[in-house]
Amino acid sequence: MLFSGKLNKLRNLAMLMCFFGIGVMYIGYAGFAGFLGSFFHQSYIFMSCFLVLGLLFIFGSAIFYMWIGMLSSKAHQVVCPKCNKVTKMLGKVDDCMYCKQTLSVDPKHAPNQV
């Protein structure tokens, strides 16, 4: 369910980017507080670099989320033939967000039905 559909994959990537930014900021503070050894203890430069780098990841994640929102508003809405739920499609071939059924707008790219 987490990785079904292109939109959900992009949203998960943006969320992981945000969590990564928070982790980088935490590493910067841990080094400053002395949890990473005495070499980085009370090093304002180490902490500042990691806090700024983490903040850039979080800002990048916010911009990525805005871009995904614009993509989502332009995506085609189709009804999945397997679960009968309305899902959004990016491109010619995409997966249903609910049941992972491969969907296609173009008959050339339609999956083989058995």
MIMI-118248 format. One record per residue (C-alpha): residue number from 1; residue in three letters; x, y, z. Coordinates in Angstrom, 3 decimals. Layout:
N
<site NUM; "ALA"; <X; Y; Z>> ...
***
This chain:
114
<site 1; "MET"; <0.000; 0.000; 0.000>> <site 2; "LEU"; <2.860; 2.391; 0.730>> <site 3; "PHE"; <4.529; 2.056; -2.639>> <site 4; "SER"; <1.531; 1.683; -4.949>> <site 5; "GLY"; <1.063; 4.392; -7.540>> <site 6; "LYS"; <3.542; 6.995; -8.668>> <site 7; "LEU"; <2.040; 9.765; -6.512>> <site 8; "ASN"; <2.357; 7.712; -3.323>> <site 9; "LYS"; <5.957; 6.835; -4.178>> <site 10; "LEU"; <6.804; 10.513; -4.614>> <site 11; "ARG"; <5.030; 11.464; -1.379>> <site 12; "ASN"; <6.943; 8.779; 0.518>> <site 13; "LEU"; <10.211; 10.037; -0.939>> <site 14; "ALA"; <9.414; 13.579; 0.238>> <site 15; "MET"; <8.527; 12.301; 3.711>> <site 16; "LEU"; <11.770; 10.315; 3.947>> <site 17; "MET"; <13.687; 13.408; 2.836>> <site 18; "CYS"; <12.102; 15.371; 5.693>> <site 19; "PHE"; <12.952; 12.651; 8.231>> <site 20; "PHE"; <16.511; 12.510; 6.870>> <site 21; "GLY"; <16.836; 16.269; 7.402>> <site 22; "ILE"; <15.693; 15.939; 11.003>> <site 23; "GLY"; <18.194; 13.103; 11.504>> <site 24; "VAL"; <21.045; 15.212; 10.102>> <site 25; "MET"; <20.111; 18.037; 12.462>> <site 26; "TYR"; <20.046; 15.605; 15.388>> <site 27; "ILE"; <23.523; 14.324; 14.485>> <site 28; "GLY"; <24.778; 17.924; 14.509>> <site 29; "TYR"; <23.394; 18.518; 17.979>> <site 30; "ALA"; <24.658; 15.137; 19.245>> <site 31; "GLY"; <28.160; 16.045; 18.102>> <site 32; "PHE"; <27.954; 19.413; 19.841>> <site 33; "ALA"; <26.697; 17.855; 23.076>> <site 34; "GLY"; <29.547; 15.332; 23.125>> <site 35; "PHE"; <27.621; 12.158; 22.259>> <site 36; "LEU"; <29.843; 11.535; 19.211>> <site 37; "GLY"; <33.117; 11.808; 21.076>> <site 38; "SER"; <35.330; 14.579; 22.367>> <site 39; "PHE"; <36.509; 15.684; 18.891>> <site 40; "PHE"; <33.177; 17.367; 18.058>> <site 41; "HIS"; <32.367; 18.400; 21.647>> <site 42; "GLN"; <31.415; 22.115; 21.809>> <site 43; "SER"; <32.168; 22.569; 18.110>> <site 44; "TYR"; <29.871; 25.324; 16.884>> <site 45; "ILE"; <31.058; 24.904; 13.290>> <site 46; "PHE"; <30.167; 21.181; 13.219>> <site 47; "MET"; <26.754; 21.834; 14.741>> <site 48; "SER"; <26.010; 24.801; 12.485>> <site 49; "CYS"; <26.932; 22.931; 9.309>> <site 50; "PHE"; <24.715; 19.973; 10.174>> <site 51; "LEU"; <21.805; 22.160; 11.290>> <site 52; "VAL"; <21.928; 24.172; 8.056>> <site 53; "LEU"; <22.269; 20.997; 5.976>> <site 54; "GLY"; <19.280; 19.429; 7.751>> <site 55; "LEU"; <17.270; 22.602; 7.260>> <site 56; "LEU"; <18.046; 22.520; 3.531>> <site 57; "PHE"; <16.750; 18.944; 3.345>> <site 58; "ILE"; <13.535; 19.992; 5.110>> <site 59; "PHE"; <13.069; 23.003; 2.801>> <site 60; "GLY"; <13.736; 20.749; -0.188>> <site 61; "SER"; <11.120; 18.340; 1.107>> <site 62; "ALA"; <8.565; 21.172; 1.410>> <site 63; "ILE"; <9.257; 22.293; -2.161>> <site 64; "PHE"; <9.001; 18.669; -3.311>> <site 65; "TYR"; <5.623; 18.343; -1.547>> <site 66; "MET"; <4.363; 21.482; -3.321>> <site 67; "TRP"; <5.473; 20.074; -6.682>> <site 68; "ILE"; <3.718; 16.770; -5.923>> <site 69; "GLY"; <0.553; 18.678; -5.021>> <site 70; "MET"; <0.622; 20.413; -8.394>> <site 71; "LEU"; <1.126; 17.056; -10.120>> <site 72; "SER"; <-1.735; 15.551; -8.135>> <site 73; "SER"; <-4.130; 18.302; -9.156>> <site 74; "LYS"; <-3.370; 17.653; -12.846>> <site 75; "ALA"; <-3.495; 13.841; -12.653>> <site 76; "HIS"; <-6.212; 11.928; -14.481>> <site 77; "GLN"; <-8.833; 10.297; -12.291>> <site 78; "VAL"; <-9.867; 6.816; -13.377>> <site 79; "VAL"; <-11.971; 4.053; -11.863>> <site 80; "CYS"; <-10.013; 0.896; -11.137>> <site 81; "PRO"; <-11.697; -2.122; -12.737>> <site 82; "LYS"; <-10.543; -4.442; -9.948>> <site 83; "CYS"; <-11.569; -2.550; -6.774>> <site 84; "ASN"; <-13.983; 0.017; -8.323>> <site 85; "LYS"; <-12.346; 2.942; -6.494>> <site 86; "VAL"; <-11.379; 6.248; -8.068>> <site 87; "THR"; <-7.594; 6.599; -8.324>> <site 88; "LYS"; <-5.246; 9.119; -9.901>> <site 89; "MET"; <-2.905; 8.245; -12.743>> <site 90; "LEU"; <0.341; 9.892; -13.795>> <site 91; "GLY"; <1.486; 9.130; -17.314>> <site 92; "LYS"; <0.158; 6.366; -19.544>> <site 93; "VAL"; <0.739; 3.461; -17.148>> <site 94; "ASP"; <0.356; 3.580; -13.365>> <site 95; "ASP"; <-0.727; 1.369; -10.470>> <site 96; "CYS"; <-3.985; 1.670; -8.540>> <site 97; "MET"; <-3.339; 3.358; -5.171>> <site 98; "TYR"; <-5.538; 0.827; -3.386>> <site 99; "CYS"; <-5.114; -2.614; -4.947>> <site 100; "LYS"; <-1.882; -2.183; -7.007>> <site 101; "GLN"; <-3.646; -3.177; -10.251>> <site 102; "THR"; <-1.686; -1.949; -13.290>> <site 103; "LEU"; <-3.783; 0.609; -15.152>> <site 104; "SER"; <-3.258; 2.065; -18.612>> <site 105; "VAL"; <-4.884; 4.824; -20.650>> <site 106; "ASP"; <-3.355; 3.674; -23.924>> <site 107; "PRO"; <-4.458; 0.236; -25.223>> <site 108; "LYS"; <-0.891; -0.421; -26.477>> <site 109; "HIS"; <0.397; -0.309; -22.888>> <site 110; "ALA"; <-2.461; -2.250; -21.322>> <site 111; "PRO"; <-1.391; -5.190; -19.132>> <site 112; "ASN"; <-2.099; -8.702; -20.353>> <site 113; "GLN"; <-5.319; -10.073; -18.898>> <site 114; "VAL"; <-5.228; -13.797; -18.120>> 
***
